[in-house]
Amino acid sequence: MEERTTQELIETLEDDVRRCHDGLLQSIDDGKVDNEGCVDADYEFHARQLIRSILAYIEGVTFSVKVSAVAKCLDRGIEISDQERYMAVEVDCDLNDKGEIIERPAKIRLPGNIRFAFSLLERSERLDPEFDPSQEWWSALRDTIRIRNRLMHPQLPGDLDVSGDEIVRGLKAKQGFDDVLANYI
């Protein structure tokens, strides 16, 4: 079996976002325009997929950033705790009934995970902190996480609806995330 790379993961997730966005735009273009200029289009499937793919991309890149930053810290002799190394690879520890240590996937909320990734990146590159949670993309990201959670755990039919504003917020979240990351790199 051929070895796959993190770069391939990121490119695939980025391609998913692009394809979902293209599908959304195509479904809107295929819609019917009424006398008042409003478009009636069947875009909901593509909108839901776009929100999911944006957050999958952000989560995948965040993981990659953390692992890379930890590796750089270790290579450069920059102090990093055992807990930080475990959290970077999203591993948590517990004890089983026999008193043995077992590893399990860590449950990390995405906003904290992103901030942790950026702080590791800053430390690994010896940069001054740049992250600014007052930027619009950050609140758009938090909104998009709530939308994704609603889509993934629907309880009412309306939970599957994605508005135009919510689509725009998701796109702003991704663009802002990419912009911040580009500033670091």
GROMACS elastic network, one bead per residue, 0.5 to 0.9 nm:
[ bonds ]
;  ai    aj funct       b0    kb
    4     7     6  0.84413   500
    4     8     6  0.67014   500
    4     9     6  0.80093   500
    5     8     6  0.51682   500
    5     9     6  0.65659   500
    5    10     6  0.88911   500
    6    10     6  0.62902   500
    6    11     6  0.85769   500
    6    60     6  0.88088   500
    6    61     6  0.88480   500
    6    64     6  0.69688   500
    7    10     6  0.51719   500
    7    11     6  0.60887   500
    7    12     6  0.84997   500
    7    64     6  0.89116   500
    8    11     6  0.50814   500
    8    12     6  0.59864   500
    8    13     6  0.85241   500
    9    12     6  0.51871   500
    9    13     6  0.61947   500
    9    14     6  0.85680   500
    9    57     6  0.88830   500
    9    60     6  0.74943   500
    9    61     6  0.86683   500
   10    13     6  0.51398   500
   10    14     6  0.60386   500
   10    15     6  0.84572   500
   10    57     6  0.68615   500
   10    60     6  0.66454   500
   10    61     6  0.63558   500
   10    64     6  0.85544   500
   11    14     6  0.50345   500
   11    15     6  0.60034   500
   11    16     6  0.85372   500
   12    16     6  0.61503   500
   12    17     6  0.87619   500
   12    57     6  0.86713   500
   13    17     6  0.64298   500
   13    18     6  0.87717   500
   13    53     6  0.69421   500
   13    54     6  0.81055   500
   13    56     6  0.68966   500
   13    57     6  0.50300   500
   13    58     6  0.87402   500
   13    60     6  0.77298   500
   13    61     6  0.89351   500
   14    17     6  0.51691   500
   14    18     6  0.63533   500
   14    19     6  0.86900   500
   14    53     6  0.82034   500
   14    54     6  0.80967   500
   14    57     6  0.62225   500
   15    18     6  0.50113   500
   15    19     6  0.60312   500
   15    20     6  0.84666   500
   16    19     6  0.51299   500
   16    20     6  0.60310   500
   16    21     6  0.84517   500
   16    49     6  0.89602   500
   16    50     6  0.81595   500
   16    53     6  0.61949   500
   16    54     6  0.83266   500
   16    57     6  0.83427   500
   17    20     6  0.51867   500
   17    21     6  0.60605   500
   17    22     6  0.85051   500
   17    49     6  0.84050   500
   17    50     6  0.60447   500
   17    51     6  0.84982   500
   17    52     6  0.87021   500
   17    53     6  0.53211   500
   17    54     6  0.58171   500
   17    56     6  0.89667   500
   17    57     6  0.75617   500
   18    21     6  0.50870   500
   18    22     6  0.60193   500
   18    23     6  0.85147   500
   18    50     6  0.84619   500
   19    23     6  0.60418   500
   19    24     6  0.85117   500
   19    50     6  0.84756   500
   20    23     6  0.50454   500
   20    24     6  0.61404   500
   20    25     6  0.86649   500
   20    46     6  0.58674   500
   20    47     6  0.76013   500
   20    48     6  0.89539   500
   20    49     6  0.61956   500
   20    50     6  0.50349   500
   20    51     6  0.88259   500
   20    53     6  0.75438   500
   21    24     6  0.50298   500
   21    25     6  0.62221   500
   21    26     6  0.85666   500
   21    46     6  0.73229   500
   21    47     6  0.78468   500
   21    49     6  0.86993   500
   21    50     6  0.60895   500
   22    25     6  0.51424   500
   22    26     6  0.60910   500
   22    27     6  0.86121   500
   22    46     6  0.87708   500
   23    26     6  0.50472   500
   23    27     6  0.61333   500
   23    28     6  0.86347   500
   23    43     6  0.83214   500
   23    46     6  0.60466   500
   23    47     6  0.87594   500
   23    50     6  0.89628   500
   24    27     6  0.52100   500
   24    28     6  0.63353   500
   24    29     6  0.86525   500
   24    42     6  0.89683   500
   24    43     6  0.57716   500
   24    44     6  0.81432   500
   24    45     6  0.81765   500
   24    47     6  0.61906   500
   24    50     6  0.78850   500
   25    28     6  0.51317   500
   25    29     6  0.61153   500
   25    30     6  0.85825   500
   25    43     6  0.81665   500
   25    46     6  0.87052   500
   26    30     6  0.60787   500
   26    31     6  0.86607   500
   26    43     6  0.86062   500
   27    30     6  0.50200   500
   27    31     6  0.63488   500
   27    41     6  0.63232   500
   27    42     6  0.62117   500
   27    43     6  0.53961   500
   27    46     6  0.79353   500
   28    31     6  0.50929   500
   28    32     6  0.83972   500
   28    39     6  0.72858   500
   28    40     6  0.78099   500
   28    41     6  0.52995   500
   28    42     6  0.71791   500
   28    43     6  0.62436   500
   29    32     6  0.81852   500
   29    39     6  0.86523   500
   29    41     6  0.79308   500
   30    41     6  0.69008   500
   30    42     6  0.85047   500
   31    39     6  0.59807   500
   31    40     6  0.53555   500
   31    42     6  0.69758   500
   31    43     6  0.86324   500
   32    38     6  0.82080   500
   32    39     6  0.55232   500
   32    40     6  0.52328   500
   32    41     6  0.64473   500
   33    36     6  0.78424   500
   33    37     6  0.56244   500
   33    38     6  0.54865   500
   33    40     6  0.62918   500
   33    41     6  0.86644   500
   34    37     6  0.53799   500
   34    38     6  0.55270   500
   34    39     6  0.64589   500
   34    40     6  0.75244   500
   35    38     6  0.74891   500
   36    39     6  0.89643   500
   40    43     6  0.89872   500
   41    44     6  0.85215   500
   42    45     6  0.76927   500
   42    46     6  0.86872   500
   43    46     6  0.55208   500
   43    47     6  0.61386   500
   43    48     6  0.88053   500
   44    48     6  0.61474   500
   44    49     6  0.85445   500
   44   160     6  0.80544   500
   44   161     6  0.67212   500
   44   162     6  0.65382   500
   44   163     6  0.86228   500
   45    48     6  0.53242   500
   45    49     6  0.62646   500
   45    50     6  0.86062   500
   46    49     6  0.50359   500
   46    50     6  0.59718   500
   46    51     6  0.86896   500
   47    50     6  0.50395   500
   47    51     6  0.63561   500
   47    52     6  0.87238   500
   47   161     6  0.86145   500
   47   162     6  0.63038   500
   47   163     6  0.83461   500
   47   164     6  0.86845   500
   47   166     6  0.89779   500
   47   167     6  0.66841   500
   48    51     6  0.53365   500
   48    52     6  0.63451   500
   48    53     6  0.86331   500
   48   148     6  0.79943   500
   48   151     6  0.71704   500
   48   160     6  0.74943   500
   48   161     6  0.79649   500
   48   162     6  0.66899   500
   48   167     6  0.88345   500
   49    52     6  0.51336   500
   49    53     6  0.59746   500
   49    54     6  0.85100   500
   50    53     6  0.50975   500
   50    54     6  0.60417   500
   50    55     6  0.86970   500
   50   167     6  0.78740   500
   50   170     6  0.81448   500
   50   171     6  0.87691   500
   51    54     6  0.52727   500
   51    55     6  0.65057   500
   51    56     6  0.87207   500
   51   144     6  0.70291   500
   51   145     6  0.86017   500
   51   147     6  0.76595   500
   51   148     6  0.62755   500
   51   151     6  0.89010   500
   51   162     6  0.88224   500
   51   166     6  0.86617   500
   51   167     6  0.71565   500
   51   170     6  0.61857   500
   51   171     6  0.83776   500
   52    55     6  0.54428   500
   52    56     6  0.61826   500
   52    57     6  0.86583   500
   52   148     6  0.61003   500
   52   151     6  0.84410   500
   52   152     6  0.86969   500
   53    57     6  0.60446   500
   53    58     6  0.85754   500
   54    57     6  0.51911   500
   54    58     6  0.62927   500
   54    59     6  0.86664   500
   54   144     6  0.88618   500
   54   170     6  0.70139   500
   54   171     6  0.76507   500
   54   173     6  0.83289   500
   54   174     6  0.63601   500
   55    59     6  0.59667   500
   55    60     6  0.83985   500
   55   141     6  0.86279   500
   55   144     6  0.79216   500
   55   145     6  0.73645   500
   55   148     6  0.78567   500
   55   170     6  0.84895   500
   55   174     6  0.79991   500
   56    59     6  0.51114   500
   56    60     6  0.60257   500
   56    61     6  0.85481   500
   57    60     6  0.51456   500
   57    61     6  0.61109   500
   57    62     6  0.84187   500
   57   174     6  0.84142   500
   58    61     6  0.52437   500
   58    62     6  0.59481   500
   58    63     6  0.85986   500
   58   110     6  0.88980   500
   58   114     6  0.85305   500
   58   174     6  0.71305   500
   58   177     6  0.75346   500
   58   178     6  0.86838   500
   59    62     6  0.50647   500
   59    63     6  0.62348   500
   59    64     6  0.86734   500
   59   110     6  0.72244   500
   59   113     6  0.85718   500
   59   114     6  0.81553   500
   60    63     6  0.52680   500
   60    64     6  0.63141   500
   60    65     6  0.87028   500
   61    64     6  0.50106   500
   61    65     6  0.60653   500
   61    66     6  0.86241   500
   62    65     6  0.51152   500
   62    66     6  0.62778   500
   62    67     6  0.87743   500
   62   110     6  0.88329   500
   62   113     6  0.72973   500
   62   114     6  0.59619   500
   62   117     6  0.61386   500
   62   118     6  0.84521   500
   63    66     6  0.52341   500
   63    67     6  0.63365   500
   63    68     6  0.86256   500
   63    88     6  0.70939   500
   63    89     6  0.71456   500
   63    90     6  0.82177   500
   63   113     6  0.83500   500
   63   114     6  0.86105   500
   63   117     6  0.75444   500
   64    67     6  0.52796   500
   64    68     6  0.60716   500
   64    69     6  0.84467   500
   64    89     6  0.89820   500
   64   117     6  0.88140   500
   65    68     6  0.51976   500
   65    69     6  0.59539   500
   65    70     6  0.85498   500
   65    88     6  0.88608   500
   65   117     6  0.60706   500
   65   118     6  0.78325   500
   65   120     6  0.82717   500
   65   121     6  0.70056   500
   66    69     6  0.51298   500
   66    70     6  0.61408   500
   66    71     6  0.85962   500
   66    85     6  0.88247   500
   66    87     6  0.87902   500
   66    88     6  0.52258   500
   66    89     6  0.74175   500
   66   113     6  0.88859   500
   66   114     6  0.88492   500
   66   116     6  0.77729   500
   66   118     6  0.78797   500
   66   120     6  0.64683   500
   66   121     6  0.70972   500
   67    70     6  0.52366   500
   67    71     6  0.62272   500
   67    72     6  0.86936   500
   67    85     6  0.82577   500
   67    88     6  0.58940   500
   67    89     6  0.63985   500
   67   117     6  0.86569   500
   68    71     6  0.51299   500
   68    72     6  0.62330   500
   68    73     6  0.86646   500
   68   121     6  0.81662   500
   68   124     6  0.88443   500
   69    72     6  0.50758   500
   69    73     6  0.61547   500
   69    74     6  0.86419   500
   69    88     6  0.88085   500
   69   117     6  0.78183   500
   69   118     6  0.89296   500
   69   120     6  0.57020   500
   69   121     6  0.51130   500
   69   122     6  0.83910   500
   69   123     6  0.79130   500
   69   124     6  0.54289   500
   69   125     6  0.80186   500
   70    73     6  0.50225   500
   70    74     6  0.62009   500
   70    75     6  0.85782   500
   70    80     6  0.75487   500
   70    84     6  0.83080   500
   70    85     6  0.66389   500
   70    88     6  0.72739   500
   70   120     6  0.68944   500
   70   121     6  0.81078   500
   70   124     6  0.70989   500
   71    74     6  0.51616   500
   71    75     6  0.61172   500
   71    76     6  0.85467   500
   71   124     6  0.84548   500
   72    76     6  0.59368   500
   72    77     6  0.83833   500
   72    78     6  0.81251   500
   72   121     6  0.88398   500
   72   124     6  0.56965   500
   72   125     6  0.79918   500
   73    76     6  0.51827   500
   73    77     6  0.59482   500
   73    79     6  0.68623   500
   73    80     6  0.69560   500
   73   120     6  0.83569   500
   73   121     6  0.89419   500
   73   123     6  0.74528   500
   73   125     6  0.82470   500
   74    77     6  0.52533   500
   74    78     6  0.60843   500
   74    79     6  0.74659   500
   74    80     6  0.75017   500
   74   124     6  0.86793   500
   75    78     6  0.77333   500
   76    79     6  0.89592   500
   76   124     6  0.78779   500
   77    80     6  0.87996   500
   78   123     6  0.77918   500
   78   124     6  0.70613   500
   80    83     6  0.83220   500
   80    84     6  0.64023   500
   80    85     6  0.70601   500
   80   120     6  0.89547   500
   81    84     6  0.51483   500
   81    85     6  0.63877   500
   81    86     6  0.87437   500
   82    85     6  0.50933   500
   82    86     6  0.62428   500
   82    87     6  0.86209   500
   83    86     6  0.51260   500
   83    87     6  0.60837   500
   83    88     6  0.84472   500
   83    92     6  0.88727   500
   84    87     6  0.50806   500
   84    88     6  0.59477   500
   84    89     6  0.87670   500
   84   120     6  0.87741   500
   85    88     6  0.50827   500
   85    89     6  0.66402   500
   85    90     6  0.85811   500
   85    91     6  0.87370   500
   86    89     6  0.54386   500
   86    90     6  0.60186   500
   86    91     6  0.51471   500
   86    92     6  0.67259   500
   86    93     6  0.88611   500
   86   106     6  0.87070   500
   87    91     6  0.58009   500
   87    92     6  0.71384   500
   87   106     6  0.71691   500
   87   108     6  0.83652   500
   87   113     6  0.87758   500
   87   116     6  0.89948   500
   88    91     6  0.77390   500
   88   113     6  0.85821   500
   88   116     6  0.82695   500
   88   117     6  0.76605   500
   88   120     6  0.87609   500
   89   105     6  0.88199   500
   89   106     6  0.85936   500
   90   104     6  0.85761   500
   90   105     6  0.58725   500
   90   107     6  0.74816   500
   90   108     6  0.74918   500
   91   103     6  0.63992   500
   91   104     6  0.57689   500
   91   107     6  0.85398   500
   92   102     6  0.84140   500
   92   103     6  0.56619   500
   92   104     6  0.52922   500
   92   105     6  0.57650   500
   92   107     6  0.80790   500
   93   101     6  0.65058   500
   93   102     6  0.56119   500
   93   104     6  0.61142   500
   93   105     6  0.84378   500
   93   106     6  0.82075   500
   94   100     6  0.81679   500
   94   101     6  0.56497   500
   94   102     6  0.53958   500
   94   103     6  0.64405   500
   94   104     6  0.75923   500
   95    98     6  0.76292   500
   95    99     6  0.54170   500
   95   100     6  0.53054   500
   95   102     6  0.58357   500
   95   103     6  0.86289   500
   96    99     6  0.53708   500
   96   100     6  0.54954   500
   96   101     6  0.65512   500
   96   102     6  0.66278   500
   97   100     6  0.74070   500
   98   101     6  0.88717   500
  103   106     6  0.88066   500
  108   111     6  0.86418   500
  108   112     6  0.71819   500
  108   113     6  0.62461   500
  109   112     6  0.56832   500
  109   113     6  0.61007   500
  109   114     6  0.87886   500
  110   114     6  0.60683   500
  110   115     6  0.85981   500
  110   142     6  0.88848   500
  110   145     6  0.81486   500
  111   114     6  0.52764   500
  111   115     6  0.63606   500
  111   116     6  0.86011   500
  111   138     6  0.86396   500
  111   141     6  0.82442   500
  111   142     6  0.72816   500
  111   145     6  0.89087   500
  112   115     6  0.51267   500
  112   116     6  0.59997   500
  112   117     6  0.85132   500
  113   116     6  0.50076   500
  113   117     6  0.60995   500
  113   118     6  0.86763   500
  114   118     6  0.62437   500
  114   119     6  0.85998   500
  115   118     6  0.51464   500
  115   119     6  0.61474   500
  115   120     6  0.86085   500
  115   131     6  0.76448   500
  116   119     6  0.50904   500
  116   120     6  0.61486   500
  116   121     6  0.85139   500
  117   120     6  0.51637   500
  117   121     6  0.61094   500
  117   122     6  0.86094   500
  118   122     6  0.60719   500
  118   123     6  0.85661   500
  118   129     6  0.83947   500
  118   130     6  0.85461   500
  118   131     6  0.71979   500
  118   181     6  0.81029   500
  118   184     6  0.83862   500
  119   122     6  0.50091   500
  119   123     6  0.61875   500
  119   124     6  0.85764   500
  119   129     6  0.71331   500
  119   130     6  0.89427   500
  119   131     6  0.82434   500
  120   123     6  0.50746   500
  120   124     6  0.60134   500
  120   125     6  0.85266   500
  121   124     6  0.50983   500
  121   125     6  0.61016   500
  121   126     6  0.81955   500
  121   127     6  0.80826   500
  121   184     6  0.76361   500
  122   125     6  0.53274   500
  122   126     6  0.56490   500
  122   128     6  0.65067   500
  122   129     6  0.62682   500
  122   130     6  0.80867   500
  122   184     6  0.76188   500
  123   127     6  0.63225   500
  123   128     6  0.81994   500
  123   129     6  0.86339   500
  124   127     6  0.78572   500
  125   184     6  0.85211   500
  127   130     6  0.80818   500
  127   184     6  0.82806   500
  129   132     6  0.87283   500
  130   180     6  0.84682   500
  130   183     6  0.87437   500
  130   184     6  0.82894   500
  131   180     6  0.75828   500
  132   135     6  0.60353   500
  132   138     6  0.83175   500
  133   136     6  0.81486   500
  133   137     6  0.84963   500
  133   138     6  0.58038   500
  133   139     6  0.78154   500
  134   137     6  0.85189   500
  134   138     6  0.69614   500
  134   139     6  0.76895   500
  135   138     6  0.56971   500
  135   139     6  0.72308   500
  135   176     6  0.84494   500
  136   139     6  0.54699   500
  136   140     6  0.61976   500
  136   141     6  0.86212   500
  136   172     6  0.80065   500
  136   173     6  0.81338   500
  136   176     6  0.80041   500
  137   141     6  0.59597   500
  137   142     6  0.86269   500
  137   169     6  0.78414   500
  137   170     6  0.87939   500
  137   171     6  0.89730   500
  137   172     6  0.55845   500
  137   174     6  0.77012   500
  137   175     6  0.75813   500
  137   177     6  0.71155   500
  138   142     6  0.63498   500
  138   143     6  0.86787   500
  138   172     6  0.88647   500
  138   173     6  0.65136   500
  138   176     6  0.74520   500
  138   177     6  0.79779   500
  139   142     6  0.50521   500
  139   143     6  0.62105   500
  139   144     6  0.85432   500
  139   169     6  0.86698   500
  139   173     6  0.78890   500
  140   143     6  0.50622   500
  140   144     6  0.60688   500
  140   145     6  0.86453   500
  140   166     6  0.86724   500
  140   168     6  0.87381   500
  140   170     6  0.64612   500
  140   171     6  0.85280   500
  140   172     6  0.64352   500
  140   173     6  0.51444   500
  140   174     6  0.89041   500
  140   176     6  0.89209   500
  141   145     6  0.61823   500
  141   146     6  0.87210   500
  141   169     6  0.72788   500
  141   170     6  0.66149   500
  141   172     6  0.77606   500
  141   174     6  0.75676   500
  141   176     6  0.86777   500
  141   177     6  0.84758   500
  142   145     6  0.51645   500
  142   146     6  0.65172   500
  142   147     6  0.88011   500
  142   173     6  0.83325   500
  143   146     6  0.51759   500
  143   147     6  0.63006   500
  143   148     6  0.87122   500
  143   166     6  0.79758   500
  143   169     6  0.73249   500
  143   170     6  0.79308   500
  143   173     6  0.88423   500
  144   148     6  0.60667   500
  144   149     6  0.84766   500
  144   166     6  0.71717   500
  144   167     6  0.84842   500
  144   169     6  0.66561   500
  144   170     6  0.53967   500
  144   173     6  0.74349   500
  145   148     6  0.50574   500
  145   149     6  0.60868   500
  145   150     6  0.85441   500
  145   170     6  0.87607   500
  146   149     6  0.50466   500
  146   150     6  0.61405   500
  146   151     6  0.86206   500
  147   150     6  0.50607   500
  147   151     6  0.62037   500
  147   152     6  0.86234   500
  147   159     6  0.85104   500
  147   160     6  0.89976   500
  147   162     6  0.78953   500
  147   166     6  0.77058   500
  147   170     6  0.89727   500
  148   152     6  0.60493   500
  148   153     6  0.85156   500
  149   152     6  0.50674   500
  149   153     6  0.59999   500
  149   154     6  0.81748   500
  150   153     6  0.52850   500
  150   154     6  0.55245   500
  150   155     6  0.82163   500
  150   159     6  0.57984   500
  150   160     6  0.73182   500
  151   154     6  0.55269   500
  151   159     6  0.61270   500
  151   160     6  0.54237   500
  151   161     6  0.81669   500
  151   162     6  0.87920   500
  152   160     6  0.87111   500
  153   159     6  0.83063   500
  154   157     6  0.73378   500
  154   158     6  0.83135   500
  154   159     6  0.53115   500
  154   160     6  0.66575   500
  155   158     6  0.84025   500
  155   159     6  0.66037   500
  155   160     6  0.89838   500
  156   159     6  0.54048   500
  156   160     6  0.77792   500
  157   160     6  0.59233   500
  157   161     6  0.76385   500
  158   161     6  0.53024   500
  158   162     6  0.87513   500
  159   162     6  0.81867   500
  162   165     6  0.82059   500
  162   166     6  0.61021   500
  162   167     6  0.69105   500
  163   166     6  0.50970   500
  163   167     6  0.63887   500
  163   168     6  0.87477   500
  164   167     6  0.50875   500
  164   168     6  0.62969   500
  164   169     6  0.86653   500
  165   168     6  0.50668   500
  165   169     6  0.61627   500
  165   170     6  0.86675   500
  166   170     6  0.62153   500
  166   171     6  0.86808   500
  167   170     6  0.51332   500
  167   171     6  0.63224   500
  167   172     6  0.86530   500
  168   171     6  0.51104   500
  168   172     6  0.61188   500
  168   173     6  0.85677   500
  169   172     6  0.50194   500
  169   173     6  0.60993   500
  169   174     6  0.87492   500
  170   173     6  0.50491   500
  170   174     6  0.64135   500
  170   175     6  0.86998   500
  171   174     6  0.52432   500
  171   175     6  0.61575   500
  171   176     6  0.84858   500
  172   175     6  0.51086   500
  172   176     6  0.58836   500
  172   177     6  0.83759   500
  173   176     6  0.52190   500
  173   177     6  0.60787   500
  173   178     6  0.85968   500
  174   177     6  0.50973   500
  174   178     6  0.61282   500
  174   179     6  0.85364   500
  175   178     6  0.51000   500
  175   179     6  0.60570   500
  175   180     6  0.86547   500
  176   180     6  0.61629   500
  176   181     6  0.85001   500
  177   180     6  0.53008   500
  177   181     6  0.61738   500
  177   182     6  0.85673   500
  178   181     6  0.51049   500
  178   182     6  0.60291   500
  178   183     6  0.86620   500
  179   182     6  0.50491   500
  179   183     6  0.63122   500
  179   184     6  0.88939   500
  180   183     6  0.51328   500
  180   184     6  0.66304   500
  180   185     6  0.88953   500
  181   184     6  0.52057   500
  181   185     6  0.63284   500
  182   185     6  0.50200   500
